[in-house]
Amino acid sequence: FFLHEVVSKNLISNVLKCRNDDIFVHLFTDCKLLERIMDNFQPVTKPRTKDPNSYVSYNGHLVMIANMIDNSNHLKRAGLESKLSCISKWNSFVSGELKQ
C-alpha cells in the first residue's frame, strides 16, 4: 500500500508539475496514462463490505490520479490535447464514470 501511495501522490504529481515538456508529453502519449486509467478503472457495482473481494483496491489510486489530471489544466499544456486520440473518451470518462 505504501508504495502505491508514494507513486500516486509524489511521482505522478511531480511529473505533472515538472517543467520538462518532453517528459510530460511522454507520460501521456507514449505511456498512455489516460488510456491506462480508463482501461483499468472498475466502476463500483455493488456495496463495499469488509470482504476484500467487494472492491478493487487500486481504484482509489486511479480516481486520485484522474482527479489530479482533471482538476488542472495539464492536458492543455504543450499542445497535449491535440496529440491525444483519446481526448473525447477521456472527457466522457471524467464527466461520467469518474463522477459516480
C-alpha positions in Angstrom: 0.0 0.0 0.0 2.7 2.5 0.9 4.5 2.1 -2.4 1.2 2.8 -4.3 0.6 5.9 -2.2 4.1 7.2 -2.8 3.9 6.6 -6.6 0.4 8.1 -7.0 0.9 11.1 -4.7 4.6 12.0 -5.3 5.9 10.6 -8.5 2.8 11.4 -10.7 2.2 14.8 -9.1 5.8 15.8 -9.5 5.9 14.7 -13.2 2.7 16.7 -13.7 4.4 19.7 -12.2 7.7 19.3 -14.0 8.8 22.0 -16.5 10.2 19.5 -18.9 7.6 19.2 -21.6 9.3 16.1 -23.2 8.8 14.0 -20.0 5.3 15.4 -19.6 4.2 14.6 -23.1 5.9 11.2 -22.9 3.8 10.3 -19.9 0.6 11.0 -21.7 1.4 9.9 -25.3 3.9 7.1 -25.1 3.0 5.7 -21.7 -0.7 6.3 -22.5 -1.5 7.3 -19.0 -5.1 8.3 -19.7 -5.9 5.1 -21.6 -4.4 3.0 -18.8 -6.5 4.8 -16.2 -9.7 4.3 -18.2 -8.9 0.7 -19.1 -8.2 -0.3 -15.6 -10.9 1.6 -13.8 -13.6 -0.7 -12.3 -16.9 1.1 -11.5 -18.4 0.2 -8.2 -21.4 -2.1 -9.0 -22.1 -3.4 -5.5 -21.9 -2.0 -2.0 -18.5 -2.3 -0.4 -18.2 -4.5 2.6 -15.3 -5.7 4.8 -14.9 -8.5 2.2 -11.8 -7.6 0.1 -13.5 -9.0 -2.9 -16.2 -6.4 -2.8 -14.0 -3.7 -4.3 -10.9 -3.2 -6.5 -8.1 -2.0 -4.3 -6.3 0.1 -6.8 -9.4 2.0 -7.9 -8.8 4.7 -5.3 -5.4 5.4 -6.8 -6.8 5.7 -10.3 -9.5 8.0 -9.1 -7.0 10.2 -7.3 -4.7 10.4 -10.4 -7.6 11.0 -12.7 -8.9 13.8 -10.5 -5.4 15.3 -10.3 -5.3 15.5 -14.1 -8.9 16.6 -14.5 -8.8 19.4 -11.9 -6.0 21.2 -13.6 -5.0 22.4 -17.0 -2.4 19.7 -17.5 -4.0 18.5 -20.8 -3.8 22.0 -22.3 0.0 22.1 -21.7 2.4 21.7 -24.6 -0.4 21.2 -27.1 -1.1 17.9 -25.5 -4.9 17.8 -26.2 -4.2 17.8 -29.9 -1.8 14.9 -29.6 -4.2 12.6 -27.7 -6.5 10.4 -29.8 -8.5 9.5 -26.6 -9.4 13.0 -25.5 -13.1 12.7 -26.2 -13.2 9.4 -24.5 -11.4 10.9 -21.5 -13.8 13.8 -21.3 -16.7 11.4 -21.3 -15.0 9.2 -18.6 -14.3 12.1 -16.2 -17.8 13.5 -16.6 -19.5 10.1 -16.3 -17.9 7.1 -14.7 -15.4 9.0 -12.6 -18.0 11.3 -11.0 -20.3 8.4 -10.0 
